[in-house]
């Protein structure tokens, strides 16, 4: 039985796979929405809507897709249909600068702690997922305003109809 040829092909394939571009691209840092930025799929101005927002960077695009709500950004990140691989997603850190009407601090969407079921509505009048970088700030917010703190995996299921 000749196996030397097959072994050479397999080893060559493994060597070529190891010579990739160094793995997945590092996500770009979060951006501030430019004047006139509109929500992906809604074409509504971000500046006219308060509450936590989101941004998603796709491979091959130098600017993020903007979302009027953290909920919409999470649904996009967790959903199946995207035109290109995701490099990174960010949501407003509601424990940071800017407050509800103009949040200006960002946190990686998958690293945030979310307060849900507070009764607050986001920019599209859907129940808000309120993200925080700091878990303690999320707990404090939930104690003051109601709701509960949940991780990204749970809000991803909620945003895509899995819960």
C-alpha positions as CSV (number, residue, x, y, z in Angstrom):
1,X,0.0,0.0,0.0
2,X,1.4,3.4,-1.0
3,X,0.7,6.1,1.6
4,X,3.7,8.3,1.1
5,X,2.0,10.4,-1.6
6,X,-1.1,11.0,0.6
7,X,1.0,11.9,3.5
8,X,2.9,14.5,1.5
9,X,-0.4,16.0,0.2
10,X,-1.8,16.2,3.7
11,X,1.4,17.8,5.2
12,X,1.6,20.3,2.3
13,X,-2.0,21.3,3.0
14,X,-1.4,21.7,6.7
15,X,1.7,23.8,6.0
16,X,-0.2,26.1,3.6
17,X,-3.0,26.5,6.2
18,X,-0.5,27.5,8.8
19,X,0.8,30.3,6.5
20,X,-2.4,32.4,6.6
21,X,-2.5,36.0,7.4
22,X,-2.1,35.6,11.1
23,X,-5.6,34.7,12.0
24,X,-8.7,36.9,12.2
25,X,-8.2,40.6,11.7
26,X,-8.2,42.7,14.9
27,X,-11.4,44.8,15.2
28,X,-11.0,48.5,14.7
29,X,-11.6,50.7,17.7
30,X,-15.1,52.1,18.1
31,X,-15.9,55.3,16.3
32,X,-18.1,58.3,17.1
33,X,-21.1,58.7,14.8
34,X,-20.4,61.3,12.2
35,X,-22.8,64.2,11.6
36,X,-25.8,62.8,9.7
37,X,-25.1,59.2,10.6
38,X,-28.2,57.0,10.0
39,X,-29.2,53.6,11.3
40,X,-28.6,50.5,9.2
41,X,-31.8,49.4,7.6
42,X,-33.8,52.3,9.1
43,X,-32.2,55.4,7.5
44,X,-33.2,57.3,10.6
45,X,-30.8,59.8,12.1
46,X,-28.9,58.6,15.1
47,X,-28.8,62.1,16.6
48,X,-32.6,62.2,16.8
49,X,-32.8,59.1,18.9
50,X,-31.6,58.6,22.5
51,X,-30.6,55.5,24.4
52,X,-27.9,52.8,23.8
53,X,-26.8,52.5,20.2
54,X,-24.6,50.1,18.3
55,X,-21.9,49.9,15.6
56,X,-20.7,46.8,13.7
57,X,-17.5,46.6,11.6
58,X,-17.5,44.3,8.6
59,X,-14.5,42.9,6.8
60,X,-13.8,45.1,3.7
61,X,-15.5,48.2,5.1
62,X,-13.6,51.0,6.7
63,X,-16.7,52.5,8.4
64,X,-19.1,50.8,10.7
65,X,-22.8,50.0,10.2
66,X,-24.7,52.1,12.7
67,X,-27.7,50.9,14.7
68,X,-30.3,53.0,16.5
69,X,-30.4,50.6,19.4
70,X,-28.0,48.1,21.1
71,X,-30.8,45.6,20.6
72,X,-30.7,46.0,16.8
73,X,-26.9,45.7,16.8
74,X,-27.0,42.5,18.8
75,X,-29.7,41.1,16.5
76,X,-27.4,41.8,13.6
77,X,-24.3,40.3,15.3
78,X,-26.2,37.2,16.4
79,X,-28.3,36.7,13.3
80,X,-27.3,34.5,10.3
81,X,-27.4,36.9,7.4
82,X,-24.4,39.3,6.8
83,X,-22.7,40.3,3.6
84,X,-19.2,39.9,5.1
85,X,-17.5,38.5,8.2
86,X,-17.8,40.7,11.3
87,X,-14.6,42.2,12.6
88,X,-16.2,43.7,15.8
89,X,-19.3,45.1,17.3
90,X,-19.7,47.8,20.0
91,X,-22.6,49.1,22.0
92,X,-23.0,52.2,24.1
93,X,-21.6,51.9,27.6
94,X,-24.4,53.5,29.5
95,X,-22.2,53.8,32.6
96,X,-19.8,56.1,30.6
97,X,-20.0,59.6,29.2
98,X,-23.0,61.2,27.5
99,X,-26.0,59.8,29.3
100,X,-29.2,58.5,27.8
101,X,-29.7,61.2,25.2
102,X,-26.3,61.2,23.7
103,X,-24.2,58.2,24.8
104,X,-20.5,58.5,23.8
105,X,-18.7,55.7,25.5
106,X,-18.4,52.3,23.9
107,X,-17.9,48.7,25.0
108,X,-17.4,45.5,22.9
109,X,-20.9,44.0,22.6
110,X,-19.9,40.5,23.6
111,X,-18.2,41.8,26.8
112,X,-21.0,44.1,28.0
113,X,-23.4,43.4,30.9
114,X,-27.0,44.2,29.9
115,X,-29.9,45.3,32.0
116,X,-33.2,44.1,30.5
117,X,-36.9,44.3,31.3
118,X,-36.6,47.8,32.7
119,X,-39.6,49.3,30.9
120,X,-37.3,51.7,29.0
121,X,-37.6,51.9,25.3
122,X,-34.7,52.4,22.8
123,X,-34.5,54.6,19.8
124,X,-37.0,52.4,17.8
125,X,-39.5,52.2,20.7
126,X,-38.6,48.5,21.4
127,X,-37.7,47.4,24.9
128,X,-34.1,48.5,25.5
129,X,-31.1,46.3,26.2
130,X,-29.1,48.7,28.4
131,X,-25.3,47.8,28.2
132,X,-22.6,48.5,30.7
133,X,-18.9,47.9,30.7
134,X,-18.9,47.6,34.5
135,X,-21.1,44.9,36.0
136,X,-21.4,46.8,39.3
137,X,-22.8,49.8,37.4
138,X,-25.3,47.5,35.6
139,X,-26.4,46.1,39.0
140,X,-26.8,49.6,40.4
141,X,-28.9,50.6,37.4
142,X,-31.1,47.5,37.7
143,X,-31.6,48.2,41.4
144,X,-32.6,51.8,40.8
145,X,-34.7,51.3,37.6
146,X,-35.8,47.6,37.8
147,X,-34.9,44.9,35.4
148,X,-32.1,42.3,35.7
149,X,-28.5,42.0,34.5
150,X,-27.8,39.3,31.9
151,X,-24.8,38.4,29.7
152,X,-24.4,38.8,25.9
153,X,-25.4,35.2,25.1
154,X,-28.8,35.8,26.7
155,X,-29.6,39.1,25.0
156,X,-28.4,37.6,21.7
157,X,-31.1,34.9,22.1
158,X,-33.7,37.5,23.1
159,X,-32.8,39.8,20.1
160,X,-33.1,36.9,17.6
161,X,-36.3,35.5,19.0
162,X,-34.7,32.6,20.8
163,X,-36.3,33.5,24.2
